[in-house]
Amino acid sequence: VVKTEQTPELTDEWAKETLGFDTVASMREEIASSLEQQKATIIPQIKENGCALQLIERVQGEVPAAMVEQTESELLQDFFGQLQRAGMSFDTYLMQQGIDNTEFKEDVKRQAQDEAKRELALDAWARQKGIQATDEDITLEFERAGVEDPKKLEREWRASGRLYLIREGIIRSKAMEDVLSTAKVTEVDFAEREEADE
């Protein structure tokens, strides 16, 4: 005989004592609102990831080695910066992930290859659609950086010849926005699909 626990009756008293809600109705409203907020955050990210995968698959031929190496270097710099901010050692990270140094390096190389392909695809999309970064776009990007003197920072980047990096980033962001605006998204209810399959 399999014994199952009885589901507690959803009363206002239970909702208040157990979960801190005034009523069952307010609990349901809060849960529904939370789910909608999560959906609003997660769905766009899933859509972007799906589009990125589609773009990567469309890139034919070899990606320039220098581009992959540059991307790999940036990924590693970001990764170790995050580790440092989290106060975690690299060995601890490997242990938590259950991987060794070789597997880590291979994973970073794969990520760098995919990211470089994504950038190439976005560059091609931007060229095809005539997408550009204006001087106003660049200035706005520096203003969004949250630094004390964005104009000074922009002058420094311009003087050092690094402004093209900001321009590239803006163009790729605009290209991705354009890709997303043309992408068709189909939401699937997996529970319903499983019932239909059965």
N, C-alpha and C positions, 0 to 999 in steps of 0.2 A: 504494500500500500504506500503510495506516494503522498506525503502530506505537504500541502502548500499553505503558506501564510495568507490569512485573509487580508484583503485590501481594506485599509482604514476608511471609514465613511468620511466623505468630504463635507465637513460641517464648518461653519464660520469659526466655531470654537477650536476645532482641530487646526484650521489654517492659521489662526492667531497663535496658538500655543506652540505648534510645531515649526512653522515657517515665518511667523511674525507678520502675517498679513491681517488686515482688519476683517476681511470677508473672503469667502471662496471666489466671489465675482472679481474682487480686486486682485486676488492671486492669479486668476485666469487672464485678466487684462495685462498684468505685469509680465507673465510668461509669454503671452502673444506678442507684446511689444518688444520684449527681449529677442524673440525669435526673428521678428521682422528686422530689427537692427542688425542682427548677425547676418541675415540674408543679404541685407543692403551692403554689408561690408565684404562678405565672402563671394557673392555671385560675380561682382565685377573682377575680382582677382582670379577666379576660376576662368572667366571669359578671356582675360588677358593671357593667362597661362596657356589656354587652349589655342588662342590665336598665335602665340609665340611658337608653340610646337608645330603648328601648320606652316609658319614661315620658315622654321628651321628645316623642315622636310623638303621645302621647295628649293633650297640652296643646292646647286649642283657644282661638282668639281671640288678641288682642294681649297681650303681656306688658307690664306697666306700665313706662313709659320710665324712671322713677326707679329701679326695681329693676335694670334692665339697666345703667344708668349706675353704680350702686353696685357691681354685680358687676364691671363693666369696670374700675372704679377699683381694686378689690381684686386683680384679675388682674394689672394693670399694676404695682401695688405689690409683689406677690409676684415678678413677673418681674424687675423692676429690682433687687430685693433679691438674687435669685439671681445675676444678672449681676455685681453688686458683689462678692458673696462669691467668685465665680469669677474675679474680676479681669479681666473681659472688657468691652470697650467695646460700646456698642450698634451702632456701625458695623461692628465686627468680626463681631458676631452676624448682622447682616443679610447680610454678605458670605458667611459660612459657610452660611447658609440659602438663598442665591441669590434673595433677595427685596428689594424696596425698602420704604421707609417706608409708602407707601400700602397695599401688600399686607399689611404687618404690622398696620396699624390695622384693616383689613378683617377679618383673621383674628381679632384680639382681640375685635372686635364680634360676630363669629359665635360665638366661644367664650362670650362674656358672655351672648348671647341663649340659647344652649343651656343654660348653667349656671343662668340665671334660670328657664328652663322646668323644669329638673330640680328646682330648689328648690320651685317652685310645685306640681309633681306630688307631691313628697314631703310637703309641707304638707297637701295634700288627702288623701293616703293616711293621714297621721297623724290627721287629723280624723275620717276615716271609721272608723279602727280604735281611736280613743280613746287614742292614744299620747301620753304626757305626759313631761315632765322633772321629777323630784322634786327637792327641796332636797338630798337625799343624792346624786343624780346630779350636781348642779351642784358640790357640795363635792368629789366624787371627781374631776371634770374639772379643778378647780384643783390637786388633789393630784398628778394625772398630769402637770401642766405642768412639773414639775421645778424650780420656783422655791424659794428658801430659806424663804419664809414664805407658804404657800398661803392661810392664813386671812386674813392681812393683805391679800393681793391680792384675795381674794373680797370683803372689806369695801370696798375701794377701788372695785371694779367696781360693787358694790351702791350705794354712795354716789353714784357718777357716773351712775347710771341706765343702765349698759351691760350689765347682767346678762341682759337679754332676748336678747342676741346669743349668749351661751353656751347659754341655754335653747333657742333656735332650732336651734343646731348639734347639740345632744344629740337633740332631737326628730327632726331629719332623719336623723341617724345611726341612731337606733332604727327609723325608718320604712324606711330602706334595708335594714337587717338583716331586717325583716319581709318586705319585697319579695323579698329573696334567699332567705328560708326557704320562700317559696311558689313560686319560679321552678323550672321544669323545665328541666334541662340535658341536652342530647344531645351526647355526644362522637362526632365523626365521624373515621374513619380515612380521610384523603384518598387515600392510596394504594389502599385497597380500593375506594373510590368511583370512582376513575379506571378501575380494572380493570373494574368493573361497567358503567361507561358505555361502555367499549370493546366 
